[in-house]
Amino acid sequence: MAEGKDIKQSNWFKVLTMGMWADHPTFCMVLGICSALAITNRMDNALAMSAGVTFCLVFSSLFVSLLRNVIPARVRMLAYMTIIATLVICTDRFLKAFFPPISKAMGPYVGLIITNCIIMGRAEAFAIKNKTWLSVLDAFGCGVGYSFILILMALVREPMGFGTLLGQRIMPQTWSNWVIFTIAPGAFFLLGVYIWILRTLAKKTE
């Protein structure tokens, strides 16, 4: 019995951590890069997007897994889109109500969470085939992994581009802002460097 319990524990731990490293949605599968390029020039935007995507990931996987036995195969994509769209609308309304400056700064990118391939991918690849608690763990792991990349991006882009972090000045007054980091080309270069480093580390750990 003890051996069976250990195997079960290792399974749930593996499901939780796969999206954080081995099957990371961005540096392994190169998904969700649009928001990584668009909104990570500010840390508060990156945190808001991280929370929004993680929320939509977890609850879409939860509902898809709960309804997996009643969703007809021929309309499952429509079902995913309906669930995800509802969650995205909730996220958008929450930001507009409680964090209007962040909502305004992020513009249409909150609504575009519905097109994030990570959310649809986890629903189709995992949630529709597995138990609810495992689906939630898988989605949460992917959300944490995705958030890690966004925060890493903002941790470089905001100080280099604006001389601030979370709106607070951290660079010397003599610092000359690197404008390239405030726009998409700089973000694209930085993301490429991160993917290169993380994939190199992943190969070494294997």
Legacy VTK file of the C-alpha trace (Angstrom):
# vtk DataFile Version 3.0
C-alpha trace
ASCII
DATASET POLYDATA
POINTS 206 float
0.000 0.000 0.000
2.807 2.378 0.889
4.446 1.779 -2.486
1.180 2.513 -4.326
0.727 5.714 -2.353
4.243 6.902 -3.259
3.582 6.261 -6.958
0.326 8.189 -6.795
2.019 11.123 -5.064
4.806 11.186 -7.642
2.216 11.211 -10.434
0.423 14.307 -9.170
3.725 16.032 -8.502
4.884 15.243 -12.041
1.630 16.615 -13.493
2.048 19.814 -11.462
5.683 20.400 -12.428
5.619 19.388 -16.101
4.230 22.771 -17.190
6.784 24.566 -15.050
9.767 22.966 -16.757
9.736 19.827 -18.947
6.631 20.892 -20.944
6.909 24.624 -20.354
4.372 26.333 -22.644
6.757 29.048 -23.830
10.333 27.806 -23.943
9.399 24.224 -24.884
6.299 24.654 -27.051
6.729 28.367 -27.944
3.118 29.202 -27.086
1.700 32.421 -25.676
4.504 34.594 -27.004
2.217 37.406 -28.252
1.449 38.652 -24.747
5.061 38.012 -23.719
6.130 40.483 -26.407
3.297 42.972 -26.013
2.745 43.744 -22.335
5.935 42.860 -20.476
7.492 46.326 -20.717
5.834 46.998 -17.340
5.929 44.657 -14.350
2.383 45.493 -13.211
1.071 44.577 -16.672
3.031 41.315 -16.601
1.640 40.422 -13.167
-1.923 41.216 -14.253
-1.590 39.142 -17.427
0.004 36.293 -15.458
-2.866 36.246 -12.979
-5.479 36.507 -15.747
-4.045 33.698 -17.862
-3.525 31.441 -14.818
-7.105 32.077 -13.680
-8.496 31.243 -17.124
-6.244 28.186 -17.419
-7.226 26.699 -14.080
-10.955 27.273 -14.334
-11.271 26.345 -18.001
-9.486 23.052 -17.276
-11.713 22.567 -14.235
-14.953 23.014 -16.190
-13.783 21.065 -19.232
-12.758 18.149 -17.020
-16.022 18.254 -15.071
-18.033 18.215 -18.323
-15.765 15.873 -20.300
-18.296 13.035 -20.264
-21.183 15.190 -21.496
-19.466 17.369 -24.129
-20.081 15.808 -27.577
-16.827 15.253 -29.446
-18.050 17.112 -32.537
-18.641 20.381 -30.610
-15.873 20.201 -28.034
-13.959 23.143 -29.567
-17.065 25.311 -29.388
-17.519 24.252 -25.777
-13.909 25.203 -24.984
-14.333 28.599 -26.605
-17.556 29.305 -24.716
-15.983 28.415 -21.374
-12.783 30.353 -22.048
-14.637 33.408 -23.392
-16.782 33.559 -20.244
-13.707 33.450 -18.034
-11.914 36.092 -20.115
-14.906 38.426 -19.842
-14.873 37.962 -16.052
-11.145 38.766 -15.977
-11.605 41.846 -18.160
-14.479 43.166 -16.030
-12.535 42.550 -12.818
-9.544 44.556 -14.063
-11.757 47.394 -15.317
-13.570 47.544 -11.975
-10.634 47.271 -9.568
-7.503 48.120 -11.599
-8.594 50.588 -14.308
-5.074 51.982 -15.012
-3.729 48.476 -15.674
-6.795 47.596 -17.733
-6.320 50.730 -19.843
-2.578 50.109 -20.262
-3.118 46.523 -21.414
-5.821 47.564 -23.859
-7.150 44.726 -26.025
-4.624 42.168 -24.805
-6.841 41.068 -21.908
-9.617 40.165 -24.341
-7.087 38.369 -26.508
-6.448 35.853 -23.721
-9.189 33.861 -25.451
-6.809 33.306 -28.378
-3.957 32.148 -26.128
-3.015 28.696 -27.429
-1.896 27.539 -23.980
-5.450 27.581 -22.623
-7.030 25.807 -25.565
-4.080 23.402 -25.718
-4.378 22.272 -22.103
-8.130 21.803 -22.464
-7.701 19.591 -25.551
-4.496 17.787 -24.573
-5.180 17.148 -20.890
-8.423 18.329 -19.269
-10.791 16.529 -21.655
-9.036 13.208 -20.902
-8.226 13.368 -17.188
-9.727 13.706 -13.737
-10.636 17.124 -12.408
-7.955 17.472 -9.740
-5.194 16.408 -12.115
-6.480 18.828 -14.750
-6.409 21.678 -12.232
-2.851 20.781 -11.206
-1.746 20.628 -14.843
-3.322 24.002 -15.619
-1.882 25.623 -12.501
1.599 24.310 -13.322
1.376 25.715 -16.863
0.098 29.021 -15.487
3.014 29.286 -13.069
5.479 28.414 -15.835
3.979 31.011 -18.170
3.935 33.636 -15.399
7.605 32.945 -14.716
8.518 33.920 -18.280
6.395 37.100 -18.222
7.919 38.222 -14.921
11.448 37.477 -16.160
10.754 39.557 -19.261
9.377 42.502 -17.275
12.225 42.261 -14.780
14.616 43.273 -17.565
12.433 45.346 -19.887
11.006 47.854 -17.404
14.316 48.794 -15.699
16.210 48.909 -18.984
13.482 50.711 -20.917
12.082 53.076 -18.292
14.552 52.946 -15.388
11.757 51.815 -13.054
10.314 48.667 -11.508
6.636 48.593 -10.555
6.658 52.308 -11.290
9.417 53.085 -8.780
12.705 54.542 -9.973
15.553 52.067 -9.452
18.119 53.192 -12.018
20.419 56.195 -11.465
19.201 59.582 -12.636
22.015 59.536 -15.180
20.635 56.335 -16.703
19.796 56.643 -20.395
16.713 54.540 -21.162
17.134 51.799 -23.745
14.035 52.463 -25.837
14.472 49.189 -27.738
13.337 47.304 -24.623
10.027 49.162 -24.495
8.915 47.890 -27.914
8.304 44.479 -29.462
11.663 44.014 -31.265
13.567 44.305 -27.987
11.142 41.911 -26.339
11.564 39.456 -29.208
15.350 39.506 -28.805
15.100 39.087 -25.016
12.624 36.215 -25.305
14.945 34.487 -27.774
17.823 34.769 -25.291
15.658 33.345 -22.491
14.489 30.425 -24.620
18.096 29.680 -25.602
19.282 29.740 -21.967
16.401 27.679 -20.598
16.589 25.072 -23.337
20.329 24.747 -22.739
19.708 24.237 -19.032
16.964 21.716 -19.789
19.314 19.641 -21.950
21.962 19.648 -19.224
19.493 18.527 -16.550
18.379 15.650 -18.753
LINES 1 207
206 0 1 2 3 4 5 6 7 8 9 10 11 12 13 14 15 16 17 18 19 20 21 22 23 24 25 26 27 28 29 30 31 32 33 34 35 36 37 38 39 40 41 42 43 44 45 46 47 48 49 50 51 52 53 54 55 56 57 58 59 60 61 62 63 64 65 66 67 68 69 70 71 72 73 74 75 76 77 78 79 80 81 82 83 84 85 86 87 88 89 90 91 92 93 94 95 96 97 98 99 100 101 102 103 104 105 106 107 108 109 110 111 112 113 114 115 116 117 118 119 120 121 122 123 124 125 126 127 128 129 130 131 132 133 134 135 136 137 138 139 140 141 142 143 144 145 146 147 148 149 150 151 152 153 154 155 156 157 158 159 160 161 162 163 164 165 166 167 168 169 170 171 172 173 174 175 176 177 178 179 180 181 182 183 184 185 186 187 188 189 190 191 192 193 194 195 196 197 198 199 200 201 202 203 204 205
